[in-house]
Amino acid sequence: MAAAPSHWTLDPSVVHLNHGSFGVVPRTVQDVQQALREEMETNPDAWFRDLPDRVGLARAAVARFLRVPAEHTALVVNASAGVSTVLGSLALPPGGEVLLTDHAYGAAAMGTVRAAERAGARVRTLHIPLESTAEGIAAVFEGALSEATALVVVDQITSATARLFPVAEITRLAHAVGAKVLVDAAHAPGMLADPVGLAQGADFWVGNLHKWCCAPRGTAALVASGPGAQDLWPLTDSWGAPDPFPQRFDIQGTLDLTAWLAAPRSLEFIEETYGWDLARARMTKLAEVAQGMLADALGADLTAVRFGEAPAMRLVPLPAGLATDHEAAQALQRRIAVGTGCETAITSWDGRGFLRLSAHLYNTVSDYERLAECLPGVLRA
């Protein structure tokens, strides 16, 4: 059963099928955040005096949801910022190697390259075929890892291709040669029941809360344990600098941190209204139905995208020649929005274009039926 329209403030004249990019904040969470902003403006001195303690409480609530200790969990503004935080805090050895895959999110990949260049290290990008199994993905890493490998940066759920990577096995292989592992889990919180547990052993894990958890944008978690955690510092130095990790992240100067304080309400809302297990099951089933429906409408072959699919985010290959690069994908996404009234995600990977379907609690089968009816004509135009 779809979420009641009253829970959301979405424009009903638009079909919203791209939850995976920006998320949607429930009405009740918007109300909480607005009340917090109003409170901040009534007495800014008192607000900022009490803010670190309140951030600590919100951080503890997020940590409970992620099934990790609060003392291993910091809040950051998004997964890319978490990746940059780790890369800026690590001492990569000159001449060392950093491994990425060709499924890496663009911002994380660019940040990794810059960090390696500053350190005099080199980046090696591994090709992972779209149809790879979990065993096949692990084998690619096993063949690439060596004593020269200092860091592995790997997605838990890939953005452009909606693949679920075997990050625990990759971590085991990396640690066997002495390499650290940074897991970019931008899409994992909320979509997976225990995302950090599935990345067992990873040195650093970062995940967004504004996507599948529906928290206000600008909220993400950085999880780290072991000696490497105390080497992590916020991107902006502030008065929390003398504190240990993660408390040093609780003080961020005069930034508006109401998104962080409102985030626990988003986690409560989904649990109270649906239950997280039921919510995940519904989103997964709806994504599966939508994928089949759109594949039928486009005459698409799903064989290559059936391996290691993310639960609530699925691919449908587009006809050859469409969205062959990022710019073409962005242009097509705009054309679809204007031509159909449907907000979608069009991605490009390895010279191929894809429709990336997301499913969340406000979506219904009729949303995808509308896209299936309109999309073929737009693509032919």
MOGI-V895453 format. One record per backbone hydrogen bond with DSSP energy under -0.5 kcal/mol. CO is the residue of the C=O (numbers start at 1). NH is the residue of the N-H. E is the energy in kcal/mol with one decimal. If there is no record, write none. Layout:
CO;NH;E
CO;NH;E
This chain:
4;7;-2.3
5;8;-1.8
7;27;-3.1
11;14;-1.6
14;16;-0.6
15;17;-0.8
15;343;-3.1
17;358;-1.2
18;21;-1.5
18;22;-0.9
19;23;-2.0
24;26;-0.6
26;30;-2.3
27;31;-2.5
28;32;-1.8
29;33;-2.5
30;34;-2.6
31;35;-2.3
32;36;-2.0
33;37;-2.3
34;38;-2.3
35;39;-2.2
36;40;-2.4
37;41;-1.8
38;42;-1.0
39;42;-0.7
39;43;-1.0
43;47;-2.3
44;48;-2.6
45;49;-1.8
46;50;-1.9
47;51;-1.2
48;52;-0.5
50;54;-1.7
51;55;-2.9
52;56;-2.1
53;57;-1.7
54;58;-2.2
55;59;-3.0
56;60;-1.9
57;61;-1.8
58;62;-2.3
59;63;-2.5
60;64;-2.2
61;65;-1.9
62;66;-2.1
63;67;-0.7
63;68;-2.4
64;67;-0.9
69;72;-1.6
70;73;-1.7
72;224;-2.6
74;222;-2.9
76;220;-2.1
78;82;-1.9
79;83;-2.6
80;84;-2.5
81;85;-2.3
82;86;-2.2
83;87;-2.7
84;88;-2.4
85;89;-1.0
86;89;-0.7
86;90;-1.9
90;92;-1.0
93;96;-2.5
96;122;-2.6
97;150;-3.1
97;151;-1.4
98;124;-2.9
99;153;-2.8
100;126;-3.0
101;104;-1.5
103;159;-0.5
105;109;-2.7
106;110;-2.7
107;111;-2.3
108;112;-2.2
109;113;-2.3
110;114;-2.2
111;115;-2.3
112;116;-2.3
113;117;-2.4
114;118;-2.4
115;119;-1.6
116;120;-1.0
116;121;-2.7
117;120;-0.7
120;95;-2.6
122;98;-2.6
124;100;-2.5
124;126;-0.6
126;102;-2.2
126;128;-0.6
127;129;-0.6
129;132;-1.9
133;137;-2.5
134;138;-2.4
135;139;-2.0
136;140;-1.7
137;141;-1.8
138;142;-2.7
139;143;-2.1
140;144;-1.0
141;144;-0.7
141;145;-2.4
146;149;-1.7
148;97;-2.4
150;180;-2.2
151;99;-2.5
152;154;-0.6
152;182;-3.1
154;184;-2.3
156;165;-2.4
158;162;-0.8
162;310;-2.1
163;158;-2.5
163;165;-0.7
165;167;-2.0
166;170;-2.1
167;171;-2.4
168;172;-2.2
169;173;-2.3
170;174;-2.5
171;175;-2.8
172;176;-1.3
173;177;-0.6
174;177;-1.3
174;179;-2.4
175;178;-1.2
180;152;-2.2
181;183;-0.5
181;203;-0.6
181;204;-2.0
182;154;-2.3
182;184;-0.6
183;185;-1.0
183;206;-2.3
184;156;-2.1
184;157;-0.6
185;188;-1.5
185;189;-0.7
186;208;-0.6
188;191;-0.6
188;192;-2.6
192;190;-0.8
192;195;-0.6
194;198;-1.9
195;199;-0.6
196;199;-0.9
197;200;-1.3
198;168;-0.7
199;202;-2.5
203;225;-0.7
204;183;-3.0
205;223;-3.3
206;185;-3.1
207;221;-2.8
209;215;-2.5
211;214;-1.1
214;26;-0.5
219;209;-2.6
219;210;-0.8
220;76;-2.4
221;207;-2.2
222;74;-2.8
223;205;-2.1
226;229;-1.6
227;230;-0.8
228;231;-1.3
229;232;-1.8
238;241;-1.8
240;243;-2.1
244;248;-2.0
246;249;-2.2
247;250;-1.8
250;252;-0.6
252;255;-1.6
255;257;-1.0
257;261;-1.7
258;262;-2.0
259;263;-1.1
260;264;-0.5
262;265;-1.1
262;266;-1.0
263;266;-0.8
263;267;-1.4
264;268;-2.2
265;269;-2.7
266;270;-1.7
267;271;-1.6
268;272;-3.3
269;273;-2.5
270;274;-2.2
270;275;-2.3
275;279;-2.5
276;280;-2.7
277;281;-2.1
278;282;-2.5
279;283;-2.6
280;284;-2.3
281;285;-2.3
282;286;-2.6
283;287;-2.2
284;288;-2.0
285;289;-2.3
286;290;-2.7
287;291;-2.3
288;292;-2.0
289;293;-2.4
290;294;-2.6
291;295;-2.3
292;296;-2.1
293;297;-1.9
294;298;-2.0
295;299;-1.1
295;300;-2.4
300;302;-0.6
302;305;-1.0
302;306;-0.6
303;306;-1.0
306;309;-0.5
308;164;-3.2
310;313;-0.6
312;359;-1.5
313;310;-0.5
314;357;-3.3
316;355;-2.8
319;322;-1.7
325;329;-2.4
326;330;-2.3
327;331;-2.1
328;332;-2.3
329;333;-2.3
330;334;-1.9
331;335;-2.1
332;336;-2.6
333;337;-2.1
334;338;-2.4
335;339;-2.8
336;340;-2.3
336;341;-0.6
336;342;-0.7
337;341;-1.5
341;15;-2.7
342;344;-0.7
343;17;-2.2
345;347;-0.5
345;356;-2.9
347;354;-2.6
349;352;-1.6
352;349;-2.6
353;318;-2.4
354;347;-2.3
354;356;-0.6
355;316;-1.8
355;357;-0.7
356;345;-0.7
357;314;-2.2
360;363;-1.4
361;3;-3.7
364;367;-1.1
364;368;-0.9
365;369;-2.0
366;370;-2.0
367;371;-1.6
368;372;-2.8
369;373;-1.9
370;374;-1.9
371;375;-3.1
372;376;-0.6
374;378;-1.4
375;379;-2.4
376;380;-1.6
377;381;-1.2
